[in-house]
Amino acid sequence: MRRALACGPCYVLKNLLPDPFLLALFAALGLAAVLPATGVFAVAVDWLTSLTVVLLFFFHGAKLAREAVVAGLLHWRLHLLIMACTFVCFPLLGLLLSWLLAPWLSPVLWTGVLFLAALPSTVQSSIAFVSLAKGNVPAAVAAASASQVLGVLLTPLLVSGLAGAQGADLPLGGIGKVALLILLPFVVGHLLRPWIGDWVARHKAAIAYSDRTTILLAIYGAFSAATLEGLWSRLPLADLGVLTGLCLVLLALVLLLTRSLARLGGFAPADEAVIVFCGSKKSLVQGVPMARVLFPGPDLGLILLPVMIFHQVQLMACVFIARRYARAAEAQA
């Protein structure tokens, strides 16, 4: 554990520009634009992606340490605030922006923004940022783990409610597919943890590669369908710029909100770092597979754009914020 935390800053720095995984995402996008999957090959990509999604959440369940979640519940005020920021404040901010700035983006892109707002926090990068900020790392482990568990349950329900408030409709069948392809493998993997937990820990690196393979397959499949439906003619460059600016505004608002609530609550600086990073970040690893299940069809590529843009924006912004927390902690010490 200590060695992993020591590598936290390394992990963060690796995710700055240029990030190999980000380059792989762009490569998948480019391949889908030039050589989209069609016919039998498209069916094969779809089946393979479904299989890797099941495996991804199975291993997520197997990796989840029940002790971390239970221990984290002892610090209930901190975790209650983080969950409120992730699953209440962030979605409400997204919904408010979709009402105030509705003409600025198409309804499909707003659906993507609302889906982004409903996602759980990340695990690995949240812990890495808290470590870099010299924050309360055990609390970050517990908060990020709990967020992932709740996200499997809450994100589909939140997306359905937010879409309904915006006037859109999310078929209930999508929520049923989440239960079958995501929730069930997650629960089974966690129940089998006593028997396979050591094996999963030994093959952590290989499993991480499988996570990223799942995302790349889902991106390629989604944007292949979107290309065949004329995605790039439906997405003016101005809309892409507005969407990027909106992601920056959303991140700035939620960072300000989490810091303000932490200080109003009288939390120590180490706990404030946990609230800021775990309460403001959104998971690309869970977001892409879940979007594929919830939004089958040609609009999936557009719906995924906000998640992909926000992922990179949050990494670049949070690295500087974490360094400020670290300098403040060193000065105080």
C-alpha atoms as one frame of an Amber mdcrd trajectory, in Angstrom:
protein
   0.000   0.000   0.000   2.806   2.388   0.933   4.570   1.702  -2.349   1.366
   2.375  -4.292   0.843   5.664  -2.516   4.435   6.671  -3.143   3.698   6.223
  -6.845   0.650   8.496  -6.614   2.445  11.607  -7.927   3.962   9.481 -10.711
   0.493   8.312 -11.691  -0.801  11.884 -11.794   2.138  13.139 -13.837   1.724
  10.295 -16.314  -1.807  11.527 -16.994  -0.673  14.961 -18.077  -0.202  15.736
 -21.752   0.696  13.641 -23.618  -0.972  10.712 -21.870  -0.497   7.349 -23.666
  -4.054   6.337 -22.865  -5.378   9.652 -24.160  -3.409   9.067 -27.357  -4.974
   5.607 -27.579  -8.430   7.179 -27.197  -7.693   9.565 -30.060  -6.400   6.631
 -32.117  -9.658   4.730 -31.490 -11.613   7.839 -32.525  -9.517   8.227 -35.676
  -9.882   4.566 -36.592 -13.650   4.763 -36.120 -13.760   7.846 -38.363 -11.665
   6.269 -41.130 -12.528   2.552 -40.800 -15.812   2.222 -38.879 -16.943  -1.257
 -37.900 -19.698  -2.514 -40.185 -21.617  -5.743 -40.797 -20.354  -8.894 -39.117
 -17.317  -7.083 -37.747 -19.562  -4.544 -35.996 -21.553  -7.375 -34.417 -18.315
  -9.015 -33.239 -17.076  -5.727 -31.720 -20.421  -5.308 -29.956 -20.330  -8.803
 -28.426 -16.676  -8.487 -27.432 -17.345  -5.124 -25.779 -20.274  -6.579 -23.819
 -18.047  -9.418 -22.607 -15.260  -7.060 -21.520 -17.790  -4.810 -19.724 -18.978
  -7.804 -17.689 -15.368  -8.730 -16.854 -14.499  -5.123 -15.976 -17.212  -4.836
 -13.332 -16.614  -8.386 -12.118 -12.997  -7.465 -11.353 -14.058  -4.114  -9.874
 -16.195  -6.029  -7.411 -13.377  -8.453  -6.654 -10.899  -5.592  -6.047 -13.169
  -3.748  -3.631 -11.894  -4.166  -0.075 -14.900  -4.388   2.233 -12.713  -3.358
   5.156 -11.905  -0.013   3.495 -15.589   0.830   3.078 -16.474  -0.266   6.618
 -13.555   1.671   8.113 -14.515   4.727   6.108 -18.021   4.725   7.529 -16.542
   5.679  10.903 -15.758   9.091   9.395 -19.404   9.479   8.407 -19.548  13.302
   8.180 -16.779  13.389   5.603 -18.224  10.575   3.494 -21.764  11.907   3.673
 -20.549  15.242   2.305 -18.564  13.570  -0.503 -21.528  11.437  -1.575 -23.786
  14.513  -1.466 -21.346  16.403  -3.713 -21.028  13.493  -6.147 -24.637  12.353
  -6.408 -26.651  15.465  -5.440 -24.757  18.733  -5.954 -22.938  17.763  -9.171
 -26.110  16.457 -10.919 -28.063  19.548  -9.815 -25.321  21.801 -11.220 -25.467
  19.927 -14.526 -29.252  20.215 -14.629 -29.155  23.930 -13.782 -26.650  24.613
 -16.567 -28.776  22.596 -19.021 -31.731  24.864 -18.210 -29.832  28.152 -18.262
 -27.702  27.431 -21.343 -30.038  25.122 -23.264 -29.626  26.846 -26.681 -25.847
  26.569 -26.520 -25.724  22.802 -27.156 -27.874  20.176 -28.827 -30.183  18.020
 -26.642 -27.931  14.986 -27.251 -24.846  16.772 -25.921 -26.822  17.991 -22.911
 -27.768  14.369 -22.241 -24.043  13.612 -22.242 -23.401  16.445 -19.778 -26.136
  15.160 -17.443 -24.761  11.625 -17.718 -21.316  12.968 -16.788 -22.815  14.761
 -13.776 -24.418  11.536 -12.499 -21.254   9.392 -12.628 -19.391   8.198  -9.498
 -15.935   9.374  -8.509 -12.744   7.760  -9.721 -10.698   5.467  -7.480  -7.065
   5.356  -8.600  -6.586   8.979  -9.609  -8.600  10.339  -6.646  -6.325   8.470
  -4.238  -3.250   9.582  -6.188  -4.281  13.246  -6.002  -5.039  13.046  -2.274
  -1.638  11.425  -1.738   0.082  14.159  -3.758  -1.810  16.783  -1.715  -0.647
  15.134   1.555  -4.278  14.500   2.481  -6.075  11.748   4.380  -5.340   8.807
   2.085  -7.221   6.071   4.052 -10.356   8.255   3.948  -9.859   8.730   0.193
  -9.646   4.954  -0.324 -12.898   4.480   1.581 -14.691   7.386  -0.134 -13.685
   6.407  -3.663 -14.599   2.751  -3.061 -18.002   3.680  -1.630 -18.635   6.034
  -4.558 -17.975   3.247  -7.049 -20.418   0.925  -5.277 -23.144   3.557  -5.052
 -22.538   4.603  -8.662 -23.496   1.178  -9.976 -26.860   1.618  -8.244 -27.471
   5.377  -8.389 -26.080   6.533 -11.741 -28.744   4.832 -13.934 -31.529   6.151
 -11.681 -30.030   9.663 -11.635 -29.613   9.697 -15.417 -33.236   8.646 -15.844
 -34.440  11.387 -13.479 -32.210  14.082 -14.996 -33.202  13.145 -18.538 -36.855
  13.302 -17.517 -36.373  16.750 -15.961 -34.794  17.884 -19.224 -37.737  16.517
 -21.217 -35.910  13.495 -22.616 -36.734   9.850 -22.003 -34.454   7.028 -20.861
 -36.075   3.631 -21.506 -36.371   1.478 -18.402 -34.837  -1.363 -20.388 -31.519
   0.466 -20.171 -31.643   0.294 -16.365 -32.460  -3.416 -16.555 -29.411  -3.973
 -18.775 -27.265  -2.148 -16.224 -28.472  -4.586 -13.567 -27.645  -7.558 -15.798
 -24.330  -6.467 -17.339 -22.904  -4.280 -14.559 -24.525  -4.738 -11.151 -24.735
  -8.540 -11.219 -21.062  -9.083 -12.254 -20.005  -6.487  -9.665 -21.868  -8.265
  -6.845 -20.658 -11.721  -7.937 -17.054 -10.517  -8.129 -17.259  -9.007  -4.639
 -18.837 -12.152  -3.173 -16.012 -14.232  -4.684 -13.328 -11.893  -3.304 -12.349
 -14.254  -0.418 -11.356 -16.880  -3.013 -10.026 -14.783  -5.917  -8.869 -11.596
  -4.134  -5.214 -12.686  -3.922  -5.169 -13.704  -7.587  -6.682 -10.340  -8.599
  -4.073  -8.477  -6.501  -1.229 -10.432  -8.149  -2.520  -9.635 -11.644  -3.459
  -6.021 -10.944  -1.440  -4.639 -13.863  -2.971  -7.034 -16.391  -6.471  -6.238
 -15.113  -5.757  -2.508 -15.477  -4.894  -3.108 -19.129  -8.137  -5.022 -19.581
 -10.027  -2.022 -18.119  -8.500   0.262 -20.706  -9.115  -2.255 -23.491 -12.802
  -2.238 -22.549 -12.920   1.555 -22.847 -11.108   1.574 -26.203 -13.421  -1.104
 -27.615 -16.491   0.767 -26.397 -15.184   4.045 -27.858 -14.400   2.416 -31.200
 -17.789   0.709 -31.400 -19.719   3.818 -30.331 -17.944   6.176 -32.725 -18.094
   3.660 -35.573 -21.880   3.725 -35.342 -21.808   7.499 -34.933 -19.593   7.911
 -38.023 -21.965   5.829 -40.116 -24.802   8.075 -38.895 -22.925  11.253 -39.862
 -21.610  12.288 -36.434 -18.908  14.633 -37.691 -21.356  16.561 -39.849 -23.631
  16.897 -36.785 -20.867  18.280 -34.542 -19.697  21.735 -35.612 -16.308  22.836
 -34.321 -18.021  25.677 -32.432 -20.109  23.142 -30.476 -16.956  21.273 -29.509
 -15.454  24.520 -28.202 -18.606  25.349 -26.233 -18.647  21.834 -24.757 -15.002
  22.130 -23.663 -15.700  25.508 -22.073 -18.760  24.084 -20.318 -16.681  21.233
 -18.863 -14.204  23.794 -17.542 -17.013  25.845 -15.961 -18.610  22.738 -14.436
 -15.282  21.613 -12.956 -14.537  25.097 -11.571 -17.981  25.316  -9.955 -17.780
  21.910  -8.314 -14.214  22.490  -7.090 -15.291  25.773  -5.526 -18.380  24.133
  -4.024 -16.514  21.192  -2.491 -13.836  23.433  -0.980 -16.424  25.859   0.416
 -18.529  23.078   1.960 -15.436  21.465   3.481 -14.437  24.740   5.143 -17.970
  25.498   6.291 -18.033  22.032   7.862 -14.837  22.746   9.780 -12.856  19.876
   8.261  -9.097  19.674   8.670  -6.977  20.454   5.565  -6.150  16.751   5.093
  -9.866  15.909   5.001 -10.621  18.945   2.842  -8.318  17.505   0.167 -10.317
  14.259   0.232 -13.611  16.150  -0.167 -12.294  18.307  -3.014 -10.776  15.494
  -5.073 -13.204  12.645  -4.389 -16.233  14.940  -4.607 -15.309  16.630  -7.893
 -13.911  13.829 -10.054 -15.854  11.598 -12.438 -14.947   8.097 -13.565 -14.164
   7.463 -17.237 -13.624   3.763 -16.474 -17.195   3.324 -15.249 -18.690   5.987
 -17.488 -17.882   4.587 -20.930 -19.162   1.015 -20.361 -22.234   2.277 -18.509
 -23.082   4.733 -21.288 -22.848   1.935 -23.813 -25.452  -0.035 -21.851 -27.766
   2.911 -21.148 -27.624   4.614 -24.543 -27.414   2.023 -27.344 -27.684   3.665
 -30.723 -26.017   6.222 -32.984 -26.133   9.038 -30.377 -23.741   7.214 -28.037
 -20.661   8.872 -29.533 -22.008  12.360 -28.868 -23.145  11.394 -25.351 -19.632
  10.176 -24.512 -17.872  13.380 -25.614 -18.489  15.328 -22.362 -17.122  12.422
 -20.280 -13.971  12.178 -22.390 -13.317  15.939 -22.348 -14.013  16.307 -18.622
 -11.681  13.369 -17.840  -8.662  15.133 -19.283  -9.644  18.572 -17.956  -9.966
  17.281 -14.393  -6.575  15.586 -14.518  -4.763  18.711 -15.679  -6.530  21.048
 -13.243  -6.318  18.815 -10.184  -2.574  18.273 -10.467  -1.951  21.978  -9.789
  -4.516  22.081  -6.994  -2.929  19.036  -5.338   0.464  20.720  -5.421  -0.986
  23.811  -3.699  -2.424  21.632  -0.946   0.957  19.914  -0.585   2.836  23.222
  -0.283   0.317  24.458   2.304   0.708  21.243   4.301   4.496  21.504   4.228
   4.363  25.147   5.326   2.011  24.300   8.176   4.210  21.426   9.271
